[in-house]
Amino acid sequence: MDVLVSLGVIGAVVVSAWLLGRGSNEVYFDTAVMLIVLLLVGRWWKRCAVTVG
């Protein structure tokens, strides 16, 4: 699963950089960062639950 998420995030960043270079208003940097943040928060929350329980 980590490989698929990594490929998706890298793809979003590459497409966003390409669109930004073309002067487009549609970029996906915020979506890629939010995906990483939500996954890390979920893993942290799971680790806390396993440690306590």
Secondary structure in CASP SS format (residue, H / E / C, confidence):
PFRMAT SS
TARGET T0000
AUTHOR 0000-0000-0000
METHOD secondary structure of the structure
MODEL  1
M C 1.00
D H 1.00
V H 1.00
L H 1.00
V H 1.00
S H 1.00
L H 1.00
G H 1.00
V H 1.00
I H 1.00
G H 1.00
A H 1.00
V H 1.00
V H 1.00
V H 1.00
S H 1.00
A H 1.00
W H 1.00
L H 1.00
L H 1.00
G H 1.00
R C 1.00
G C 1.00
S C 1.00
N C 1.00
E C 1.00
V C 1.00
Y C 1.00
F H 1.00
D H 1.00
T H 1.00
A H 1.00
V H 1.00
M H 1.00
L H 1.00
I H 1.00
V H 1.00
L H 1.00
L H 1.00
L H 1.00
V H 1.00
G H 1.00
R H 1.00
W H 1.00
W H 1.00
K H 1.00
R H 1.00
C H 1.00
A H 1.00
V H 1.00
T H 1.00
V H 1.00
G C 1.00
END
